[in-house]
Amino acid sequence: MRRLLLAIAIALPGLLVVPLAASAASTPARIVDCAGTPPWCFSPNPIQITVGSTVTWTNATGPTHTATSDTGAWTTGSIAPGTTSAAVTFPTAGTFPYHCAIHPSMTGTVIVSAAAAPSSPPVRELASGGGGPQLPIGAALLLLGVGLLAARGVRRNRPHGAGEGIDKLPHQ
């Protein structure tokens, strides 16, 4: 039992910190049938993301396509019908035009913006997605649990004084 509680006490802080780690967003894009020329297009166009985010393209059409940087900096390679490309990461801000290497008239743009700087001092409250300041709450819960375990251990190992517990004999 003590080993289980020790394992929980060790793992709990790690679990509380994981949601605080900044993770880049992943944005899905699609290759779809379009009305007009060319008959296929990238959607959404433009794709708007923040620095460090990734984009994947899913081919929702009949022929094979690619998403290839106009500068040759990256390519998804061939994306067969019904499949999704590997993720392409955008580590810097900027505007990145791309095209289908098989159908050059298919074009798109990825717009990568830097993380928005706060215009006012940060407010310590829960964000709209629920990811607020979890570490102080988690630390308080962890300290409470350790305190309860310590109190239980002290109470269990406390020597009984003369006459204590006599009125609670096992046969009664």
N, C-alpha and C positions, 0 to 999 in steps of 0.2 A: 504494500500500500504506500509506504514511504517512497519507494522508487517511482511509482506512478505519479505521485504528487510532485516529486523532484523533476521528473521529465516534463510535466505540465508547466511547472514554474520556469524551466529553462526554455521551453518552446514558445510560451505565451508572448514574451517580448518580441521574438522574431515574427510571429504572426501579426502583431500589432504594427510593426514597422513596415511590412510588405505593402499595405495599401498606400503608405506615404511615399513610396518610391515613385519617382516620376517615370511614367512609361509613355512612349510615343504612341500616337494614335495610328490606327490602320484604316485606310480609306478604300472602300471597294469602288471600282469603276467597271463599266460594261461596254462591250462592243455590241452595238445593236443595229437592226435594220432601220434605215432612215428613208423618209420620203424625199426623193430628189437624187441629185448626183453629188457625190458618189452614193451608191445604194446602202453603204454602211457608214456608221460614225461612232465616235467615242462619246460616252455619256457618264457623268456630266462633263461638260466642256465649257469653261475651264474647270479643272479640279483644284479646289482651294484647300491647302493643308498648312500645318505649322512645321517649323524646322524639326527634323528628327523623325517625322512621320513616314509611313510607308504607304504605297499604293499597289493594289493588285487589280488586274484586269480579267474579267470573265467574258468569254466569247459566247454571245447568245445568238450567233448567226450560223449559216451553213458552211461558209468557207473558213479556212485558217487565216489568222491575222497575227500581227505583232504590234507592240508598242515600243517604238525605237526613238531614242533621243535624236533630235536634228543635228546635234554636235557629235553623236556617236559615244557619248559618255555612258549610256546604259541601253540595254535592250531586254525585252522579256523573252526573246526567242519566239518560236512559233507557238501560238495558242490555238489548239485544235477546237473545233466546235464543242461547246458544253464544258470546257475545262477552264481553269483559272491559272493565271501566271504566278510565278514566284513573286514575292514582294520586292519592290524597288524602294530603297530608302533615300530620302532627300535630306542630307545633312546641312545644307546651307540655304539661306533665303534667296529668292530670285524667281524669274519666270523661265520655265523650261518647255519650249515647244517640242512636240514629238509627232511621229507619223507612223503609219503601217508600212513596213518595208516591202510588203507584198503588193499593197494598194496605196501608192504614194499620195493619192488625192485625199486619203483619210488623214486628217490632222487633228491635233488636240494640244492643249496647254496645261501644264501643272504650275500653279502659282503657289510658291512656298513663302510664307511670311514668318518673321521672327515672332517669338512668344510675345504677346501683348504686355506692355509695361503698365503697371497700375497707374491710373491718373490721380489717385488719392491714396492716403495711407491705407495699408491693408486692414481689413476688418476681420476680427477673429470670430467667425461664425460658420455654421455649416454651409457648404456650397450647395448649389441646386442639385447636384448629383449625389449629395449625402456625404461627400468626402471632406469632412471637417477636421479639426484638430483632434485626432484620435489618440496620439501618443500620451498627452497628459491624462486622459481618462483611463487609458490602458495601464499607465504607470500607477495610477491611484488604485485601480482594481488589483493589480499585482501586489502592491504593498499591503492592501487589505487582506489578501489571501495569505501572504507570508506571515502577517501578524496573527491571523487566526490559527495558522498551523503552529506558530511558536507558542501561542497561549495554550493550545491543546496539549502540546508537548510538556509545558511547564506544569499544567494541571495534572497530567497523567503521572509525571515523575515526582510530584510533591509528596514528601513523607507525611503520613497521617499522624496527628497528635494523639495522645492518650485519650481514649474514650470516643474518638471520631469513628463513625461508621458502625458502632455497636448496634444501633437500632435498625441496621439494614443487613441483617444476616441472610445468607442465601436461602435458608429453609422457610423464611417468612414470606 
